[in-house]
Amino acid sequence: LVQSAQRRILSPSDVVDAVCRYYKVDAKLLRGKARDKEIVLPRHVAMYLMRQKTQASLVDVGRELGGRDHSTVLNGCDRIQAESQAEVQLRRDLDAIEDLLRQVARQ
């Protein structure tokens, strides 16, 4: 089967929207300064998926998430990469958000 449907290119804000929808958090919180556990994981997941699924650089990702430094973004991405190897639930979360992103890309 040839897939004729054009996939649109995902933007960093598409990733933020999908992560916020999945984790039921406000985008303002994701982009804000809060560092509580409930927001840090979704923020790190957003960093990781922006790097995996968009053309965004570390600096672009940091800018999208409230002006964070590129080294903060790299640290968040590395953390999700490592934890997703060990934690089944995190892997499930990533898969579910990637499904949401695939739906967005098809629109």
C-alpha angles and dihedrals in degrees: 000000000000113000106222096173109110112232114219119225113257118238127211089251090056087058092048090050093050094046091048091049093048097046093034094233130138116255088228089062092047090052094039134089098257114126102187118133094251091063103030095067095050089046092052090046089052090051092050095046093046088057093045101041106030137048090244119136123222088261092050091050091049090050092049090052099055103289099303120171118258090242090056089053092048091050092050092049092048091049094053091044091054097040093047088062091057106028117070093193093054090049088052091049091051092048092050093049090046087054089053089050092050088055091051091049091054094054 
